[in-house]
Amino acid sequence: MLALVVFLVALTTVLVWDFFWRKRRNDILHYMPGPRGLPLVGNALMYRGLDAEQIMGFVSKNRNKYGPLYKVWVLNQLAVFSTDPHDIEFILSSQQHITKNNLYELLHCWLGTGLLMSTGKKWHSRRKIITPTFHFKILEQFVEIFDQQSAVMVGQLQQRADGKTAINIFSVVCLLALDIIAETAMGTKIQAQMSPNLPYVQAVTDVTNIMTTRFIHAWQRIDWLFRLVHPGMAKRQDSAIKVMHDFTENIIKQRRQALVSAGKQEEEEEVKEDDDLGQKRRMALLDVLLQSTIDGASLSNDDIREEVDTFMFEGHDTTTSAISFCLYEISRHPQVQQLLVEEIHEVLGVDRQRPVTLRDLGELKYLENVIKESLRLHPPVPMIGRWFNEDVEIRGKRIPAGTNYTVGIFVLLRDPEYFESPDEFKPDRFDSTSPQTHPYAYIPFSAGPRNCIGQKFALLEMKSTISKLLRNFELLPLGPEPRPAMNIVLRSANGVHLGLQPRSVLAS
């Protein structure tokens, strides 16, 4: 009897605490629609049984039911979902509302508080340091890497290009993207395409897959609970992260020592233009960080590692998704493919061995439209978020402190109010002569002060890779349709498939 009384008192106390914990925010959001929640768990039961493939349909259904701005409680976390570009513009264009929402904390053990995760003064100073990395003179050097690594991919695909076999291009592009980002971010070749079983390559794959699983299952986002319920997975995660951190730290130490040995003045004046292998010296992100200071102090190895790790994450997973889905769309739209081949022939000529340049890629205007349309249908980052640590008023609508504000990019980019026939692949909608929609209705790279710093890098990498494949192969509609899955980055539950056959002539 006593135990029952104690239990009831404890339960009542928790329920009262829960009521008052939510009360102020619920009172402020009395005007906002959303599903009715339960004590303690909120609306968490709505997500029960959902897998990665169902989440975007679930979010779309809620948007249709509750409108472009609605609220949900997931346990004790309040989330407001928005797909109205007018509201989104107010938040993303703000210099004050730059703190990412709580979901990003899942990546902290891997990425620390680098550019993706940091906020306030640290974010501003890091953004200022890293921005020059994407100056056109450095991007021009990166284009050489894009072209060389894409050539490796073409060589790897030659024996599989029989015109009959469906290829999961996602896994192929993933290794390409790893090679590119390792060389551009760290200045080192990991040869992932030639040696996909290297410990570092495998570690990146393992951590990405584990983080994806934890993202889908809300309970696993709570670190102590994840480690209690899934100790084996937690051990694999920690082991893989250690492999990546050790690798990055070794590269940092080696390049820092090389910088000291060569002398800073020699590095800055580029007296030595060739490295020890006779290859042209290129500036990597790591070199920029090694030579940077904040308030007169150099960045520590830990500071540099978290930025390099951030770029390794953001620069391989997102571009893999973007390139793979774009190649898929091209393979399913032969008229689009023909126009692309004609443009490539006009800009690059018929010599398939001729390296592309930054200027060449800038002239591939129709390819850019195709990429933009593919990003609209398949945005690599389907949702982004901000955390409000104070009350915010958005166009007359008050949202309380303690709210995760989530922008539903995937749903927004298929909104018929802003995109006619939104489920159709129509690259011409991005012609300069076509009427423009609201500027914040098309934000696959986010927007405002926290937009994707590597946007130009990503577009050039996509153009280089896609044009290289089209110069050598015809893309064929083989294999199953992709099943888009909402993970940290948009993927397909069954891969992204197409066929290849050697291109006999570049253009007809």
C-alpha positions as CSV (number, residue, x, y, z in Angstrom):
1,M,0.0,0.0,0.0
2,L,2.8,2.4,1.0
3,A,4.6,1.6,-2.3
4,L,1.5,2.5,-4.3
5,V,1.1,5.8,-2.4
6,V,4.7,6.7,-3.1
7,F,4.3,5.8,-6.7
8,L,1.2,7.9,-7.1
9,V,2.8,10.9,-5.3
10,A,5.9,10.6,-7.5
11,L,3.8,10.3,-10.7
12,T,1.7,13.3,-9.7
13,T,4.8,15.3,-9.0
14,V,6.3,14.5,-12.3
15,L,3.1,15.3,-14.2
16,V,2.8,18.6,-12.4
17,W,6.4,19.4,-13.2
18,D,5.8,18.4,-16.8
19,F,2.7,20.7,-17.0
20,F,4.5,23.7,-15.8
21,W,7.6,22.9,-17.8
22,R,5.5,23.2,-21.0
23,K,2.9,25.8,-19.8
24,R,4.6,29.0,-20.8
25,R,5.5,27.8,-24.3
26,N,2.1,26.2,-24.8
27,D,0.4,29.5,-23.7
28,I,2.5,31.5,-26.2
29,L,1.7,29.1,-29.0
30,H,-2.0,28.9,-28.4
31,Y,-2.6,30.2,-31.9
32,M,-0.4,27.6,-33.6
33,P,-1.9,24.3,-34.8
34,G,-0.4,20.9,-34.2
35,P,-1.2,17.4,-32.9
36,R,-2.5,17.2,-29.4
37,G,0.2,15.8,-27.1
38,L,0.3,13.6,-24.1
39,P,1.9,14.4,-20.7
40,L,5.6,13.6,-20.5
41,V,6.0,12.0,-24.0
42,G,4.3,14.8,-26.0
43,N,3.8,13.7,-29.6
44,A,6.6,11.2,-29.5
45,L,4.3,8.3,-30.1
46,M,3.4,9.7,-33.5
47,Y,6.9,8.7,-34.6
48,R,6.6,5.2,-33.3
49,G,7.3,2.7,-36.1
50,L,8.4,5.3,-38.6
51,D,11.5,4.4,-40.6
52,A,13.8,6.7,-42.7
53,E,11.7,6.2,-45.8
54,Q,8.5,7.3,-44.1
55,I,9.6,10.5,-42.4
56,M,9.4,12.9,-45.3
57,G,5.9,11.6,-46.2
58,F,5.0,12.0,-42.5
59,V,6.3,15.6,-42.5
60,S,4.4,16.4,-45.7
61,K,1.2,14.9,-44.3
62,N,1.5,17.1,-41.2
63,R,2.2,20.2,-43.3
64,N,-1.0,19.5,-45.4
65,K,-3.0,18.9,-42.2
66,Y,-1.7,21.8,-40.0
67,G,-0.4,24.3,-42.5
68,P,3.1,25.8,-43.2
69,L,3.7,26.5,-39.5
70,Y,2.9,23.9,-36.8
71,K,4.2,22.6,-33.5
72,V,5.0,19.2,-32.0
73,W,6.4,18.0,-28.7
74,V,9.0,15.2,-28.8
75,L,9.4,14.2,-25.2
76,N,10.2,17.5,-23.5
77,Q,11.6,19.1,-26.7
78,L,9.3,21.7,-28.4
79,A,9.7,21.8,-32.2
80,V,8.1,24.3,-34.6
81,F,8.1,23.2,-38.3
82,S,8.1,25.9,-41.0
83,T,7.7,25.7,-44.7
84,D,6.7,29.3,-45.4
85,P,9.5,31.2,-47.2
86,H,8.5,34.5,-45.8
87,D,9.0,33.2,-42.2
88,I,12.1,31.3,-43.2
89,E,13.6,34.5,-44.7
90,F,13.2,36.3,-41.4
91,I,15.1,33.6,-39.5
92,L,17.8,32.6,-41.9
93,S,18.7,36.1,-42.9
94,S,19.1,37.1,-39.2
95,Q,22.6,37.7,-37.7
96,Q,21.2,36.9,-34.3
97,H,19.4,33.6,-34.8
98,I,22.4,31.5,-35.8
99,T,22.5,28.8,-33.1
100,K,21.7,25.3,-34.6
101,N,19.0,23.2,-33.0
102,N,19.6,20.5,-30.4
103,L,19.5,17.7,-33.0
104,Y,23.0,18.7,-34.2
105,E,24.4,17.7,-30.8
106,L,24.3,14.1,-32.0
107,L,27.4,14.9,-34.1
108,H,29.4,16.6,-31.3
109,C,31.5,13.5,-30.4
110,W,32.7,13.4,-34.0
111,L,32.9,17.0,-35.1
112,G,33.4,19.0,-31.9
113,T,32.3,22.6,-32.2
114,G,33.6,23.3,-35.7
115,L,31.9,25.6,-38.2
116,L,28.8,23.4,-38.5
117,M,28.2,23.2,-34.7
118,S,29.6,26.4,-33.3
119,T,27.7,29.7,-32.6
120,G,28.3,33.2,-31.4
121,K,31.9,34.6,-31.5
122,K,33.5,31.3,-32.3
123,W,31.3,30.8,-35.3
124,H,32.0,34.3,-36.6
125,S,35.7,34.0,-36.2
126,R,35.9,30.5,-37.8
127,R,33.7,31.6,-40.7
128,K,36.0,34.6,-41.3
129,I,39.1,32.3,-41.4
130,I,37.6,29.7,-43.7
131,T,35.9,31.9,-46.3
132,P,39.2,32.7,-48.2
133,T,39.6,29.0,-48.8
134,F,36.8,29.3,-51.4
135,H,38.5,32.2,-53.3
136,F,38.4,31.5,-57.0
137,K,42.2,31.1,-57.2
138,I,42.0,28.2,-54.8
139,L,38.9,26.8,-56.3
140,E,40.8,26.8,-59.6
141,Q,43.3,24.4,-58.1
142,F,40.5,22.3,-56.6
143,V,39.0,21.9,-60.1
144,E,42.2,20.0,-61.1
145,I,41.6,17.6,-58.2
146,F,38.0,17.2,-59.2
147,D,39.0,16.3,-62.8
148,Q,41.8,13.9,-61.8
149,Q,39.7,12.0,-59.2
150,S,36.8,11.9,-61.7
151,A,39.1,10.3,-64.2
152,V,40.0,7.6,-61.6
153,M,36.2,6.9,-61.2
154,V,35.7,6.6,-65.0
155,G,38.6,4.1,-65.1
156,Q,37.0,2.1,-62.3
157,L,33.6,2.0,-64.1
158,Q,34.9,1.0,-67.5
159,Q,34.6,-2.8,-66.9
160,R,31.1,-2.4,-65.5
161,A,29.8,-0.3,-68.4
162,D,28.2,-3.1,-70.4
163,G,24.8,-1.4,-71.0
164,K,23.0,-4.2,-69.2
165,T,24.1,-4.2,-65.5
166,A,22.5,-1.8,-63.0
167,I,25.1,-0.1,-60.9
168,N,24.5,1.5,-57.5
169,I,26.2,4.7,-58.4
170,F,25.8,6.0,-54.8
171,S,28.6,3.8,-53.4
172,V,30.8,4.7,-56.4
173,V,30.4,8.4,-55.9
174,C,30.8,8.1,-52.2
175,L,34.4,6.9,-52.6
176,L,35.1,9.6,-55.2
177,A,33.8,12.3,-52.9
178,L,36.0,11.0,-50.1
179,D,39.1,11.2,-52.3
180,I,38.2,14.7,-53.3
181,I,37.5,16.1,-49.9
182,A,40.5,14.4,-48.3
183,E,42.8,16.0,-50.9
184,T,41.2,19.5,-50.8
185,A,40.6,19.6,-47.0
186,M,43.8,17.9,-45.8
187,G,46.0,18.0,-48.8
188,T,46.5,14.2,-48.7
189,K,45.6,11.4,-51.0
190,I,43.7,8.5,-49.3
191,Q,42.9,6.7,-52.5
192,A,39.5,5.6,-51.3
193,Q,38.5,4.6,-54.9
194,M,41.4,2.2,-55.2
195,S,41.4,1.0,-51.6
196,P,37.9,1.2,-50.2
197,N,38.8,-1.1,-47.3
198,L,41.4,1.3,-45.8
199,P,40.7,1.8,-42.0
200,Y,40.0,5.6,-42.5
201,V,37.6,5.0,-45.3
202,Q,35.8,2.3,-43.4
203,A,35.6,4.4,-40.3
204,V,33.9,7.2,-42.2
205,T,31.4,4.8,-43.5
206,D,30.8,3.2,-40.1
207,V,30.2,6.4,-38.3
208,T,28.0,7.8,-40.9
209,N,25.8,4.7,-40.8
210,I,25.6,4.7,-37.0
211,M,24.8,8.4,-36.8
212,T,22.1,7.9,-39.4
213,T,20.5,5.1,-37.2
214,R,20.7,7.3,-34.1
215,F,19.1,10.2,-36.0
216,I,16.1,8.1,-37.0
217,H,15.5,6.6,-33.6
218,A,14.8,9.5,-31.2
219,W,15.7,7.5,-28.0
220,Q,19.2,6.8,-29.4
221,R,19.9,10.5,-29.6
222,I,20.2,10.5,-25.8
223,D,23.8,9.5,-25.4
224,W,23.7,7.7,-22.0
225,L,20.6,5.7,-23.1
226,F,22.2,4.9,-26.4
227,R,25.3,3.5,-24.6
228,L,23.2,1.6,-22.1
229,V,20.9,-0.1,-24.7
230,H,23.3,-0.5,-27.6
231,P,26.8,-0.9,-26.1
232,G,28.2,-2.7,-29.1
233,M,27.1,0.0,-31.5
234,A,28.5,2.7,-29.1
235,K,31.8,0.9,-29.0
236,R,32.0,0.7,-32.8
237,Q,31.1,4.4,-33.0
238,D,33.8,5.4,-30.6
239,S,36.4,3.2,-32.2
240,A,35.7,4.6,-35.7
241,I,35.8,8.2,-34.4
242,K,39.2,7.5,-32.8
243,V,40.5,6.1,-36.1
244,M,39.4,9.3,-37.9
245,H,40.6,11.7,-35.2
246,D,44.0,9.9,-35.1
247,F,44.3,10.1,-38.9
248,T,43.5,13.8,-39.0
249,E,45.8,14.6,-36.1
250,N,48.7,12.9,-37.8
251,I,48.1,14.8,-41.0
252,I,47.9,18.1,-39.0
253,K,51.2,17.4,-37.2
254,Q,53.0,16.4,-40.5
255,R,51.8,19.5,-42.3
256,R,52.5,21.8,-39.4
257,Q,56.1,20.5,-39.2
258,A,56.5,20.9,-43.0
259,L,55.3,24.5,-42.7
260,V,57.8,25.2,-39.9
261,S,60.6,23.6,-41.8
262,A,59.9,25.4,-45.0
263,G,59.5,28.7,-43.3
264,K,56.3,30.8,-43.2
265,Q,57.8,33.4,-45.6
266,E,58.6,30.8,-48.2
267,E,55.0,29.4,-47.9
268,E,53.4,32.8,-48.3
269,E,55.5,33.8,-51.3
270,E,55.1,30.4,-52.9
271,V,58.8,30.2,-53.6
272,K,58.6,26.5,-53.7
273,E,55.9,25.7,-56.2
274,D,56.4,22.0,-56.5
275,D,56.2,19.4,-53.7
276,D,58.7,16.6,-53.2
277,L,57.0,14.5,-55.9
278,G,57.3,17.1,-58.5
279,Q,53.5,17.9,-58.4
280,K,52.2,21.4,-58.3
281,R,51.7,22.6,-54.7
282,R,48.1,23.3,-53.9
283,M,46.6,25.2,-50.9
284,A,44.3,22.9,-48.8
285,L,41.9,24.0,-46.1
286,L,44.3,22.6,-43.6
287,D,47.1,25.0,-44.8
288,V,44.8,27.9,-44.4
289,L,43.9,26.9,-40.9
290,L,47.6,26.3,-40.0
291,Q,48.5,29.8,-41.0
292,S,45.5,31.5,-39.4
293,T,45.3,33.3,-36.0
294,I,42.5,34.5,-33.8
295,D,43.4,37.6,-31.7
296,G,47.0,36.9,-32.5
297,A,47.0,33.3,-31.4
298,S,47.4,30.3,-33.7
299,L,44.7,27.7,-33.8
300,S,45.5,24.6,-31.7
301,N,45.6,21.1,-33.3
302,D,42.2,20.3,-31.7
303,D,40.7,23.5,-33.2
304,I,42.0,22.6,-36.6
305,R,41.0,19.0,-36.4
306,E,37.3,19.8,-35.7
307,E,37.2,22.0,-38.8
308,V,38.9,19.4,-41.0
309,D,36.6,16.7,-39.6
310,T,33.6,19.0,-40.3
311,F,34.6,19.4,-43.9
312,M,35.2,15.7,-44.3
313,F,31.7,15.1,-43.1
314,E,29.9,17.9,-44.9
315,G,32.0,17.6,-48.1
316,H,31.6,14.0,-48.8
317,D,28.1,12.9,-47.6
318,T,26.2,15.8,-49.1
319,T,27.9,15.9,-52.5
320,T,27.6,12.1,-52.7
321,S,23.8,12.5,-52.4
322,A,23.6,15.4,-54.7
323,I,25.7,13.9,-57.5
324,S,24.0,10.4,-57.3
325,F,20.5,11.7,-57.5
326,C,21.4,14.1,-60.4
327,L,22.9,11.2,-62.4
328,Y,19.8,9.2,-61.7
329,E,17.6,12.0,-63.1
330,I,19.7,12.3,-66.2
331,S,19.6,8.6,-66.8
332,R,15.8,8.7,-66.7
333,H,15.4,11.8,-69.0
334,P,17.1,11.1,-72.4
335,Q,16.2,14.5,-73.9
336,V,17.9,16.2,-71.0
337,Q,20.9,13.9,-71.4
338,Q,21.1,14.7,-75.1
339,L,21.1,18.5,-74.4
340,L,23.8,18.1,-71.8
341,V,26.0,16.1,-74.2
342,E,25.6,18.8,-76.9
343,E,26.6,21.5,-74.4
344,I,29.6,19.5,-73.2
345,H,30.7,19.0,-76.8
346,E,30.3,22.7,-77.5
347,V,32.3,23.8,-74.4
348,L,34.9,21.1,-74.0
349,G,35.2,19.7,-77.5
350,V,35.6,16.0,-78.5
351,D,38.9,15.3,-76.7
352,R,37.8,13.3,-73.6
353,Q,41.3,13.5,-72.1
354,R,41.3,17.3,-72.1
355,P,41.2,18.5,-68.4
356,V,38.4,20.9,-67.6
357,T,39.1,24.3,-66.2
358,L,37.2,26.7,-63.9
359,R,36.2,28.7,-66.9
360,D,34.9,25.6,-68.7
361,L,32.7,24.7,-65.8
362,G,31.3,28.2,-65.6
363,E,30.1,27.9,-69.2
364,L,28.1,24.7,-68.6
365,K,24.9,26.7,-68.1
366,Y,22.4,24.0,-68.9
367,L,24.2,21.5,-66.7
368,E,23.8,24.1,-63.9
369,N,20.1,24.2,-64.5
370,V,19.9,20.4,-64.4
371,I,21.9,20.3,-61.1
372,K,19.6,23.0,-59.6
373,E,16.5,21.1,-60.5
374,S,17.9,17.8,-59.1
375,L,18.7,19.6,-55.9
376,R,15.2,20.9,-55.7
377,L,13.7,17.4,-56.0
378,H,16.5,15.7,-53.9
379,P,18.0,18.3,-51.5
380,P,21.0,16.6,-49.8
381,V,20.0,18.3,-46.4
382,P,16.2,17.8,-46.2
383,M,15.8,19.8,-43.0
384,I,17.8,22.4,-41.1
385,G,17.1,24.0,-37.7
386,R,17.8,26.8,-35.3
387,W,17.5,27.0,-31.5
388,F,15.8,30.0,-29.9
389,N,17.2,30.9,-26.5
390,E,14.9,33.9,-26.3
391,D,11.4,34.7,-27.5
392,V,11.3,35.6,-31.2
393,E,8.5,37.4,-33.1
394,I,8.2,36.4,-36.8
395,R,6.0,38.6,-38.8
396,G,3.6,39.1,-35.8
397,K,3.8,35.5,-34.6
398,R,5.5,35.0,-31.3
399,I,7.6,31.8,-30.7
400,P,9.0,31.2,-27.2
401,A,12.5,30.6,-26.0
402,G,13.4,27.0,-25.8
403,T,12.1,26.1,-29.2
404,N,13.7,24.0,-32.0
405,Y,12.8,25.9,-35.2
406,T,12.9,23.4,-38.1
407,V,12.9,24.4,-41.7
408,G,11.4,21.7,-43.9
409,I,13.5,22.2,-47.0
410,F,12.3,18.9,-48.7
411,V,8.7,19.9,-48.4
412,L,9.2,23.5,-49.3
413,L,11.1,22.6,-52.5
414,R,8.0,20.7,-53.7
415,D,5.4,23.3,-52.8
416,P,3.1,23.8,-55.8
417,E,2.6,27.4,-54.7
418,Y,6.2,28.2,-55.7
419,F,7.0,25.4,-58.2
420,E,4.6,24.5,-61.0
421,S,4.2,20.7,-61.4
422,P,6.5,20.3,-58.4
423,D,7.1,16.5,-58.8
424,E,8.3,16.8,-62.4
425,F,11.9,17.1,-63.4
426,K,12.0,20.4,-65.4
427,P,15.5,22.0,-65.6
428,D,14.1,24.8,-67.8
429,R,12.4,26.3,-64.7
430,F,15.8,27.7,-63.8
431,D,16.3,29.5,-67.1
432,S,17.2,33.2,-66.6
433,T,14.1,34.1,-68.6
434,S,11.8,32.1,-66.4
435,P,9.8,33.9,-63.7
436,Q,11.5,33.7,-60.3
437,T,9.8,32.5,-57.2
438,H,10.3,33.8,-53.7
439,P,14.1,33.9,-53.0
440,Y,13.8,31.8,-49.9
441,A,11.6,29.2,-51.6
442,Y,14.7,27.6,-53.2
443,I,17.3,27.1,-50.5
444,P,19.0,23.7,-51.0
445,F,22.2,25.2,-49.6
446,S,20.4,27.1,-46.8
447,A,20.6,30.9,-47.0
448,G,21.7,34.0,-45.1
449,P,24.8,34.2,-42.9
450,R,24.9,30.5,-42.2
451,N,24.4,29.4,-45.7
452,C,26.6,26.6,-47.0
453,I,30.1,28.0,-47.1
454,G,31.1,25.3,-49.7
455,Q,28.3,26.0,-52.1
456,K,30.6,27.0,-55.0
457,F,32.9,24.1,-54.2
458,A,30.0,21.7,-54.4
459,L,28.6,23.0,-57.6
460,L,32.0,22.9,-59.3
461,E,32.5,19.3,-58.0
462,M,29.1,18.3,-59.3
463,K,29.7,19.9,-62.7
464,S,33.1,18.3,-63.1
465,T,32.1,14.8,-62.1
466,I,28.8,14.7,-64.1
467,S,30.4,16.2,-67.2
468,K,33.3,13.7,-67.0
469,L,30.8,10.7,-66.8
470,L,28.8,12.1,-69.7
471,R,31.9,12.5,-71.8
472,N,32.6,8.8,-71.4
473,F,29.3,7.0,-70.9
474,E,25.7,7.1,-71.8
475,L,23.6,6.9,-68.7
476,L,20.8,4.3,-68.9
477,P,17.6,3.8,-66.9
478,L,18.5,0.5,-65.3
479,G,17.8,-0.8,-61.9
480,P,15.1,0.0,-59.3
481,E,13.6,3.4,-58.5
482,P,15.3,5.0,-55.5
483,R,13.4,5.0,-52.2
484,P,14.3,8.4,-50.7
485,A,15.2,8.1,-47.0
486,M,15.4,11.0,-44.6
487,N,18.6,10.6,-42.7
488,I,21.2,13.2,-41.6
489,V,21.7,13.5,-45.4
490,L,19.1,12.4,-48.0
491,R,19.8,8.9,-49.2
492,S,18.0,6.1,-50.9
493,A,17.1,3.0,-48.8
494,N,17.9,0.8,-51.8
495,G,20.7,2.7,-53.4
496,V,20.7,4.9,-56.5
497,H,20.9,2.8,-59.7
498,L,21.6,3.3,-63.3
499,G,23.3,1.6,-66.2
500,L,26.4,2.7,-68.2
501,Q,27.6,2.0,-71.7
502,P,30.6,3.6,-73.5
503,R,29.7,6.6,-75.5
504,S,30.8,6.1,-79.1
505,V,30.5,9.8,-80.0
506,L,30.3,12.7,-77.7
507,A,27.4,14.4,-79.6
508,S,25.2,13.5,-82.5
